Amino acid sequence: MVVTMSKFVIAIDAGHGVNGDSGATHRNGRREADDTFRIANAINAEAKKRGIATVMTRTAASSGAIDRAGIARNSGAGVFLCVHRNAFNGNAFGFETWTPRTSGVKSSEIAQAVQKRCVAVGVNADRGVKHDANNAFPLIENVRNSGIPAILIEYNFVDNDKDNELFDKNFDGYVRATVDAVEEVFGVQTVSAPKPEPTREKVLFRVQVGAFSMRANAERLRDELRGKGYSDAFVRED
């Protein structure tokens, strides 16, 4: 199916990965910044496949300073998805989603939809939707103050073995569930472009200009037509 991009834009922010910031890590060396970049790119690809326009704040595995909120604002984004993985002491586990300190209706709705759909895919624990009353995540508050619904998604704990197993096993499911939630809350619809007309072989139409009982008369008309530039004029006997 041929699709055209929607006017609605999803801003996708892969957490960490700036100025050497690896985010949380697992004892085996697994880094949050790598996982967030991976799933952010997958969400980006899934959204585009459905005809939803996107913008990525971080477009490289590691980069210098970037204005994440500014990129979202300048793109005219309709929602901001801040992608992270959680960590504590290696024993905590589960999936949770955060709304900003001054969360609006749409921020709450998209957080609830993402949490519900991703939990349905499969998690070790449903840690629920949480309100960032203490502004621990100022980025989503900053974006929200620009009038863009914003949430922070914690895709399981990167320092927990079982959560990492689920992250890898359910990776595609989490990606689809996240984009499904955006479509659900914001009513984004894929627009099908008109199918191109099927190619047809070139058709030629012949024009008959006379029929004679005597061949000489037919040949005379043929020669007259050729003299007028119709070089492919011919005589055929039926």
C-alpha positions, 0 to 999 in steps of 0.5 A: 500500500502506498501511503502519504505522511500525516500532518501529525508528528511524533517526536521521539527522544532516545534518552541519554547518548549525549556527551558520553552519557550511557545512562544506566548500565547492566553489570555485563556492560549493557547500556541504557543509551544503546537500548533507547536508541534502538527502540526509538529508531524502531518506533520511528520506522513503525510510525513511518510505515503507517504513514505517521510523520516523525522527528528524532531528537537523537539521530546517532548512537552518541552525539554532542549536546542537542536541544531535545525540547527545541527539536520537538517544538520546531517540528510542530510535534503533536506528542513527545515520547521520551524513551528510557529504561529503568534501573535501581539495584538489579532486583527491581523490575517492571514497566512504568510510564511517567507524566510531567509535573503539570500533566495535561489531559492528553499527556495523561491519556497517552501515558495510560494508553502506552502503559496499558498496551505495553503491559498487554504485550508482556511485562514482569510487573505493571508499575503503572502510570506515575506523575512526576510531582517532583519534576525529576524529569524536567525535559518532559515538563519543558516540552509540556509547557510548550503545549506538546503532550509529553511522557517518559516511558521506562521500558523495563529495568536495564540492570535486571536480567529477567527484564532484559530478557523480556525487553528483547523478546517483546521488543517488536510488540512494545514498538507496535503497542507504543505506536498503536497508543498514539493512534488511539489517543490522537486519532492519527489515521494512515492516508492511502494515496490513490493507486497509480493507473496500471501501465498499458501497452501502446495501442495503435489505431489504423485509419482507412481512407478508401476502398476500390475495386481496381488496384490502380485507383488504390495505389494512386490514392496511396501515392497521393497520401505519401506525397502529403507526408503519410509515409506509412500509407499502404494498400492491402487486398481483402 
